[in-house]
Amino acid sequence: MKVLRTEARALLAEIVGTERDPLMVAISIASDETKPDALRLEAALGASRYLHPTLSASAVAHVPQRGDANGVVSVLLDRLAKLAAPAAPTIDVLPEQTPEIAK
């Protein structure tokens, strides 16, 4: 473990004074095949969180179980109802009474 700390200190002394950002330093360490594998792995792990998105959990209201045909149909109908355009408003009007025309 002391070897890694010594390597890290030497590398830090080499990096200080440069204009590279920490992410680029970590990528260069991970790419350098002359560095110890443990140090390269630590650098790769540190850089990976900034290079690749993480997945997050999402809530699922209802997932039909296998063989649950009614559940699948119910979920599909609910989704279709949400996608359907809202019905146009209607106005209920009764026609006016017209007087009968005498013949």
Contact map, one row per residue, 1 for C-alpha under 8 A:
1111100000000000000000000000000000000000000000000000000000000000000000000000000000000000000000000000000
1111110000000000000000000000000000000000000000000000000000000000000000000000000000000000000000000000000
1111111000000000000000000000000000000000000000000000000000000000000000000000000000000000000000000000000
1111111100000000000000000000000000010110000000000000000000000000000000000000000000000000000000000000000
1111111110000000000000000000000000000000000000000000000000000000000000000000000000000000000000000000000
0111111111000000000000000000000000000000000000000000000000000000000000000000000000000000000000000000000
0011111111100000000000000000000000000000000000000000000000000000000000000000000000000000000000000000000
0001111111110000000000000000000000000010000000000000000000000000000000000000000000000000000000000000000
0000111111111000000000000000000000000000000000000000000000000000000000000000000000000000000000000000000
0000011111111100000000000000000000000000000000000000000000000000000000000000000000000000000000000000000
0000001111111110000000000000000000000000000000000000000000000000000000000000000000000000000000000000000
0000000111111111000000000000000000000000000000000000000000000000000000000000000000000000000000000000000
0000000011111111000000000000000000000000000000000000000000000000000000000000000000000000000000000000000
0000000001111111100000000000000000000000000000000000000000000000000000000000000000000000000000000000000
0000000000111111110000001000000000000000000000000000000000000000000000000000000000000000000000000000000
0000000000011111110000000000000000000000000000000000000000000000000000000000000000000000000000000000000
0000000000000111111000000000000000000000000000000000000000000000000000000000000000000000000000000000000
0000000000000011111100000000000000000000000000000000000000000000000000000000000000000000000000000000000
0000000000000000111110000000000000000000000000000000000000000000000000000000000000000000000000000000000
0000000000000000011111011000000000000000000000000000000000000000000000000000000000000000000000000000000
0000000000000000001111111000000000000000000000000000000000000000000000000000000000000000000000000000000
0000000000000000000111111100000000000000000000000000000000000000000000000000000000000000000000000000000
0000000000000000000011111110000000000000000000100100000000000000000000000000000000000000000000000000000
0000000000000000000111111111000000000000000000000000000000000000000000000000000000000000000000000000000
0000000000000010000111111111100000000000000000000000000000000000000000000000000000000000000000000000000
0000000000000000000001111111110000000000001101100000000000000000000000000000000000000000000000000000000
0000000000000000000000111111111000000000001100100000000000000000000000000000000000000000000000000000000
0000000000000000000000011111111100000000000000000000000000000000000000000000000000000000000000000000000
0000000000000000000000001111111100100011001100000000000000000000000000000000000000000000000000000000000
0000000000000000000000000111111110000011111100000000000000000000000000000000000000000000000000000000000
0000000000000000000000000011111110000001000000000000000000000000000000000000000000000000000000000000000
0000000000000000000000000001111111100001000000000000000000000000000000000000000000000000000000000000000
0000000000000000000000000000011111110000000000000000000000000000000000000000000000000000000000000000000
0000000000000000000000000000000111110000000000000000000000000000000000000000000000000000000000000000000
0000000000000000000000000000100111111011000000000000000000000000000000000000000000000000000000000000000
0001000000000000000000000000000011111111000000000000000000000000000000000000000000000000000000000000000
0000000000000000000000000000000000111111100000000000000000000000000000000000000000000000000000000000000
0001000000000000000000000000000000011111110000000000000000000000000000000000000000000000000000000000000
0001000100000000000000000000110000111111111000000000000000000000000000000000000000000000000000000000000
0000000000000000000000000000111100111111111100000000000000000000000000000000000000000000000000000000000
0000000000000000000000000000010000001111111110000000000000000000000000000000000000000000000000000000000
0000000000000000000000000000010000000111111111000000000000000000000000000000000000000000000000000000000
0000000000000000000000000110110000000011111111100000000000000000000000000000000000000000000000000000000
0000000000000000000000000110110000000001111111110000000000000000000000000000000000000000000000000000000
0000000000000000000000000000000000000000111111111000000000000000000000000000000000000000000000000000000
0000000000000000000000000100000000000000011111111100000000000000000000000000000000000000000000000000000
0000000000000000000000100110000000000000001111111110000000000000000000000000000000000000000000000000000
0000000000000000000000000000000000000000000111111111000000000000000000000000000000000000000000000000000
0000000000000000000000000000000000000000000011111111110000000000000000000000000000000000000000000000000
0000000000000000000000100000000000000000000001111111100000000000000000000000000000000000000000000000000
0000000000000000000000000000000000000000000000111111100000000000000000000000000000000000000000000000000
0000000000000000000000000000000000000000000000011111110000000000000000000000000000000000000000000000000
0000000000000000000000000000000000000000000000001111111000000000000000000000000000000000000000000000000
0000000000000000000000000000000000000000000000001001111100000000000000000000000000000000000000000000000
0000000000000000000000000000000000000000000000000000111110000000000000000000000000000000000000000000000
0000000000000000000000000000000000000000000000000000011111000000000000000000000000000000000000000000000
0000000000000000000000000000000000000000000000000000001111100000000000000000000000000000000000000000000
0000000000000000000000000000000000000000000000000000000111110000000000000000000000000000000000000000000
0000000000000000000000000000000000000000000000000000000011111000000000000000000000000000000000000000000
0000000000000000000000000000000000000000000000000000000001111110000000000000000000000000000000000000000
0000000000000000000000000000000000000000000000000000000000111110000000000000000000000000000000000000000
0000000000000000000000000000000000000000000000000000000000011111000000000010000000000000000000000000000
0000000000000000000000000000000000000000000000000000000000011111100000000000000000000000000000000000000
0000000000000000000000000000000000000000000000000000000000000111110100110010000000000000000000000000000
0000000000000000000000000000000000000000000000000000000000000011111100100000000000000000000000000000000
0000000000000000000000000000000000000000000000000000000000000001111100000000000000000000000000000000000
0000000000000000000000000000000000000000000000000000000000000000111110000000000000000000000000000000000
0000000000000000000000000000000000000000000000000000000000000001111111110000000000000000000000000000000
0000000000000000000000000000000000000000000000000000000000000000001111111000000000000000000000000000000
0000000000000000000000000000000000000000000000000000000000000000000111111100000000000000000000000000000
0000000000000000000000000000000000000000000000000000000000000001100111111110000000000000000000000000000
0000000000000000000000000000000000000000000000000000000000000001000111111111000000000000000000000000000
0000000000000000000000000000000000000000000000000000000000000000000011111111100000000000000000000000000
0000000000000000000000000000000000000000000000000000000000000000000001111111110000000000000000000000000
0000000000000000000000000000000000000000000000000000000000000101000000111111111000000000000000000000000
0000000000000000000000000000000000000000000000000000000000000000000000011111111100000000000000000000000
0000000000000000000000000000000000000000000000000000000000000000000000001111111110000000000000000000000
0000000000000000000000000000000000000000000000000000000000000000000000000111111111000000000000000000000
0000000000000000000000000000000000000000000000000000000000000000000000000011111111100000000000000000000
0000000000000000000000000000000000000000000000000000000000000000000000000001111111110000000000000000000
0000000000000000000000000000000000000000000000000000000000000000000000000000111111110000000000000000000
0000000000000000000000000000000000000000000000000000000000000000000000000000011111110000000000000000000
0000000000000000000000000000000000000000000000000000000000000000000000000000001111111000000000000000000
0000000000000000000000000000000000000000000000000000000000000000000000000000000111111100000000000000000
0000000000000000000000000000000000000000000000000000000000000000000000000000000000111110000000000000000
0000000000000000000000000000000000000000000000000000000000000000000000000000000000011111000000000000000
0000000000000000000000000000000000000000000000000000000000000000000000000000000000001111100000000000000
0000000000000000000000000000000000000000000000000000000000000000000000000000000000000111110000000000000
0000000000000000000000000000000000000000000000000000000000000000000000000000000000000011111000000000000
0000000000000000000000000000000000000000000000000000000000000000000000000000000000000001111100000000000
0000000000000000000000000000000000000000000000000000000000000000000000000000000000000000111110000000000
0000000000000000000000000000000000000000000000000000000000000000000000000000000000000000011111000000000
0000000000000000000000000000000000000000000000000000000000000000000000000000000000000000001111100000000
0000000000000000000000000000000000000000000000000000000000000000000000000000000000000000000111110000000
0000000000000000000000000000000000000000000000000000000000000000000000000000000000000000000011111000000
0000000000000000000000000000000000000000000000000000000000000000000000000000000000000000000001111100000
0000000000000000000000000000000000000000000000000000000000000000000000000000000000000000000000111110000
0000000000000000000000000000000000000000000000000000000000000000000000000000000000000000000000011111000
0000000000000000000000000000000000000000000000000000000000000000000000000000000000000000000000001111100
0000000000000000000000000000000000000000000000000000000000000000000000000000000000000000000000000111110
0000000000000000000000000000000000000000000000000000000000000000000000000000000000000000000000000011111
0000000000000000000000000000000000000000000000000000000000000000000000000000000000000000000000000001111
0000000000000000000000000000000000000000000000000000000000000000000000000000000000000000000000000000111
